[in-house]
Amino acid sequence: MSSHYRTIAGNLELFIGAYLIDFGLLGLLFFGRHFHDRNGAYASAAGAVIGLLLLTRSRRLLDWHGAIFWSIVFLAVVVPVAILLPPLLRLR
């Protein structure tokens, strides 16, 4: 695989993994607080684990410096959760 396609695949896996972790964490909070639905909580946890696996694979594909990669991952996970968490906590 050429480096161009490795970069594209790594970036896609990075952002899909961050997306799955974001909505896995938010889903755990939602199904734990409001519905007490174990199936939804299990699916959210599975999504977060699959997202973590995608992130570790994208780290290998991109081969960036560790500090740069994990700082981008931190921002890609924390910022959407921080934006979507207040409306989720306001639900009754």
Secondary structure as UniProt FT lines:
FT   HELIX           3..30
FT   HELIX           31..35
FT   HELIX           38..62
FT   HELIX           66..90
//
